[in-house]
Amino acid sequence: MGANCDVLVVGGGPAGAAAAIRAAAAGLSVVVCDKASFPRDKTCGDGLTTTALRLLERLGLDPAAVDGWERVDEVVLRSPSGRIVELPLPTDGLYAAVAPRSTLDAALLDVAARRGAEIRQGAALQSLHTNGAGVEATLESGGATLTARYVVAADGMYSTVRRLTGVDGPHLGEWHAFRQYFTGVADRRLWVFFEPDLLPGYAWIFPVSGGRANVGFGLPRRPGESVRPMAGQWRDLLERPSLRAVLGAASPEGHHRAWPIPADLGRAPLSAGRVLFTGDAAGATDPMTGEGIAQALVTGILAVESIADGGSDPAAVGRRYDAAVRHHLARDLRFAAVLGRILASSRGARGAVHAAGLSPWTRRHFVRWMFEDYPRALLFTPSRWHRGAFTGPGAYRSA
């Protein structure tokens, strides 16, 4: 049994949902398939930057539809020296928030469905074959077959689409991360801890509504190192006075989880014929912070815009997509990688936190830069300058 569509999106996370919403807005017929049934948990720090929030607002997501959504008004940095720097966020809109991926992803996929996308849950991709006119995909759910003009691969680090097409993907995670939810966290600020033995990684306590928090840490992945030693590091980290002072008598929920984070956008091709790779499947993650939701949204949108604007030639669509991603993301991620090397030393991390707290002006502008109020390397890329590029308001100002 066959069905035709303009775009098949494989994966229902932020990249896939953003692609589906943008495709529907462009008048393209779109089908989203995902092996999971939503809501489903996705191991993540759950933090949303200003860029991510603006994109979510533009895509039509209502924060009220996301259970656990927590607005963040102040960020606290702890230097390797123990110095504490408090960074208040601007008040003209929302600049940072925390939202559990289980509810965020489901709510964003609901937006895609309301806009006209067909959502097939519990439908893993089984096979993928390209012919001259399109791509034929078979789903494990009942052996359904679809023919699409293009495929947007938004299926994560272990992309099935990459495996089926034989296209090399990003490395197996440039970062390892570890997280667990806690209940009864009284401090509702967003904390980042630059512990000397974690650099250039860091630990975090991110508030989730209902007095909960997402607590975790991330480390650069070293060759040959597995995530297993992180369990011991996790137990040690939770006993440190710096974290205990914030967590207080909070209690852990459920199990802790570890996951790899791909942060190597330049390594793997972004397209292969009629297939475009987005989000983690493209390695589009910030190499300094491990943040990937904003990048997933950006690549999902750009993939569909390239399809809509690129005509009938897959090679032209691929070139357009590659150029768009390089323009919007590549320079910022390269710049972030350089900054990550600075943070790798205790001296560099101490200097960064010290500089952030020098004055009200530095505190205000550092936190805007930290949460991607504007692209990280914008100051050094005049081709992207425009009126208001450095002074835009936050998202959801009317909320």
C-alpha positions, -999 to 999 in steps of 0.1 A, spaced: 0 0 0 17 32 -11 12 69 -3 29 99 -19 41 130 -1 65 158 -8 86 153 24 90 124 47 105 134 80 121 106 100 121 115 137 96 135 157 120 155 179 126 192 176 144 190 142 117 168 127 87 187 142 102 220 130 107 206 95 71 194 94 57 227 106 77 246 80 68 222 53 31 225 60 35 263 60 51 261 26 22 241 12 41 208 10 26 175 20 45 160 48 46 128 68 65 124 101 74 89 113 90 80 146 97 46 161 86 59 195 51 68 207 48 103 222 52 115 249 85 98 253 115 107 274 146 121 257 177 123 278 187 160 278 196 190 300 162 205 290 176 240 287 162 264 261 183 293 248 169 326 235 174 314 200 154 282 207 126 302 224 123 326 195 121 298 170 96 279 191 74 310 193 77 314 155 67 278 150 35 283 171 44 265 203 24 277 234 45 272 266 12 266 285 9 233 265 43 221 279 39 205 313 70 213 334 79 245 316 99 269 338 108 304 331 144 314 340 151 349 352 185 345 367 216 325 360 243 317 385 279 308 376 303 291 400 340 295 390 366 268 397 379 291 424 345 291 441 336 326 430 298 331 425 286 354 398 248 361 395 235 371 360 200 385 358 183 380 324 166 409 306 130 414 313 116 423 279 105 388 270 118 353 277 155 347 273 159 313 289 136 285 300 137 248 310 112 223 296 113 185 300 118 169 266 91 144 271 65 171 271 82 197 249 87 173 220 51 160 223 37 195 223 57 206 193 47 175 174 11 184 182 16 218 166 29 200 134 -2 178 134 -25 208 137 -8 225 108 -15 195 86 14 171 89 5 134 91 21 119 122 29 82 123 40 71 158 54 37 167 65 34 130 102 27 127 119 31 94 128 -3 79 141 4 44 149 33 21 154 32 -17 160 61 -40 148 61 -76 148 89 -101 117 106 -90 118 102 -52 126 80 -22 106 49 -13 104 42 24 91 11 42 79 14 78 79 -15 102 44 -7 113 24 -30 91 49 -28 63 35 5 51 53 20 21 56 57 13 71 75 -17 84 110 -10 102 135 -31 126 142 -3 135 128 31 145 149 61 166 127 85 159 140 120 165 107 137 193 115 161 228 104 169 223 68 158 205 78 126 188 49 109 186 70 77 224 73 76 228 36 81 203 27 54 218 52 29 254 42 38 264 78 45 290 84 72 277 103 102 292 123 131 315 107 156 300 87 185 295 118 206 321 144 212 306 148 247 292 125 273 264 138 295 246 125 326 214 137 342 188 129 368 156 147 380 153 159 416 122 169 436 121 196 463 147 221 449 140 254 465 164 275 445 147 284 412 177 299 395 197 282 368 231 271 381 262 263 361 292 248 380 327 249 365 343 222 386 381 219 381 380 182 373 352 185 348 367 213 325 359 221 298 328 203 309 305 216 337 277 205 360 242 221 361 211 225 381 182 236 358 149 243 374 117 225 362 83 236 374 67 220 405 99 224 426 118 200 404 152 203 387 172 186 360 206 180 375 236 167 356 271 171 341 288 169 308 323 160 298 343 159 265 345 123 253 381 110 254 392 82 229 384 48 242 365 61 272 330 48 279 302 64 300 306 38 328 331 58 349 306 87 349 284 68 374 311 71 400 318 107 391 281 114 395 279 100 430 309 121 440 296 152 424 263 150 443 282 150 476 302 182 468 293 211 491 288 234 460 259 213 447 245 203 480 242 239 490 218 244 461 200 211 462 195 211 500 172 183 510 160 176 474 154 139 466 164 121 434 137 108 410 139 75 391 172 66 375 201 86 362 208 84 325 238 90 303 240 98 266 265 108 239 263 143 222 275 147 186 292 181 181 310 178 148 290 196 122 318 197 96 326 160 96 297 143 78 279 154 46 246 172 52 229 157 23 229 126 0 208 129 -31 172 134 -19 181 130 18 189 159 41 204 154 76 194 176 105 199 180 143 220 153 159 220 133 127 240 162 113 262 167 144 247 201 148 254 207 185 273 235 203 308 220 210 312 244 240 280 237 259 265 206 243 233 225 236 214 212 206 178 221 206 182 255 189 205 239 163 180 211 157 152 237 151 174 257 127 185 228 106 150 213 104 137 247 91 166 252 67 162 217 53 126 223 43 132 258 30 160 244 8 135 218 -6 108 245 -11 132 269 -28 156 245 -46 133 233 -74 133 198 -87 171 192 -88 183 173 -57 219 185 -62 207 221 -61 186 215 -30 217 199 -13 239 228 -22 214 253 -10 210 235 23 247 231 28 252 268 22 224 278 45 237 257 74 272 270 69 258 306 69 236 302 100 256 278 122 291 268 111 310 299 121 293 300 155 301 264 162 337 268 152 339 299 175 323 279 203 349 251 198 377 277 202 361 291 234 358 255 247 395 251 245 399 283 267 375 268 292 395 236 293 419 251 318 410 262 353 427 296 346 406 301 315 373 292 333 382 315 362 390 343 339 357 339 320 336 339 351 356 368 366 351 389 334 314 381 334 310 396 369 330 427 365 301 451 363 263 453 357 271 459 320 293 427 317 268 407 336 239 418 314 258 413 281 275 381 291 243 363 299 227 375 266 257 361 247 257 329 268 221 321 260 224 329 223 204 361 223 225 366 191 248 341 173 280 335 192 303 347 164 280 375 152 305 402 162 331 387 139 308 380 109 296 414 95 278 396 66 251 387 92 247 422 107 213 439 104 194 464 124 186 450 158 209 420 155 224 427 189 194 442 207 164 421 199 137 414 225 132 381 241 105 356 231 69 354 243 67 390 254 29 388 256 29 356 276 
